[in-house]
């Protein structure tokens, strides 16, 4: 992320606004293109973001899937409590 920021900000410091706008447009376009590819092609989503692992299915904890993502039941409980605390404060 730092090289992207440098690529965008350095032309502004050098008073070359066109270069900054074009590099920003390139990075935004690349991001949009990758998101569209993830949406359209399931294998691309797995390649770029990873597959979704269902940990709780219909209220039942899937311990096999917990092992797949290397998470213990107690750490899963901590994550749930943290999310609930965040929801109650916002």
N, C-alpha and C positions, 0 to 999 in steps of 0.2 A: 504494500500500500504506500510506503514511503516513496518509491520511485514514481508512482503515479502522481502523487502530490507534487513532487519536484517537477515532473514533466508539465503539469498544469500551471504551477505557480511561477516557475522560472521565467517563462516568456512575459508574464505580467510585470515582473520586476525589470525586465529588459525593455519594457514598453512596446512589446510585440503582441498586441491583443488578439490578432487574427490567428496566430500560432496557438495561443492558449485556448481559444474557442474551438479550433479544429481538433486539438488533442482531447479536449473535454468531450466533444461530439463523438470522437472515435471510441473513447472508453465507454461512454453511455450506450452507443450503438452496439458495441461488443457485448455489454452486459444484457441488453435487451435481446440480442440474438441468442445468446446462451440460454436465457430464460425461456424463450420461445422453443428452442430445441429441446430443453428439458420437459416442457409441457407436451410437445408433440411426440417425442420418442422416449419410451420408458427406459430403454437401455442407456440413453444419454443422461437421464436423471440418476440412474444408478452409478454411472461413471463420474458425474460431477458432484453430486450431493450425497450419494449413498442411499441405500434402501431403507424404507421405513420398517421398524421392528415393532410389532404389537406386543406390549408388555402386559396389558390388562385387557382381556376380551370378555365382554358381557359380565363384568364384575369379578372375573376369575383371573388370578395372577398366573401368568404363563412362565413357570420357572425355567423351562427349556430355553425360552427366548431371553430370559435374564442372563443365563449362562452364555448365550451367543454374544451379548453386548458387554459381558464381564461386569455385571452389576449384582450386588447382593440385595436381599430383600430389605435389609435395614437402610442401605443407601437409597433404595427406591422410595421407602417411607419418608426419608429426609427430604427427597426431592418433592414429593407430594405435599408435605407440610410447608415447605418453602413457597411453593406455588400458591397454596391456599392463603398463606400469610400475605403474599404480594397482592392477591386478589382482594382480600379483606381491607387492605390499607388504601387501595386505589378507588 
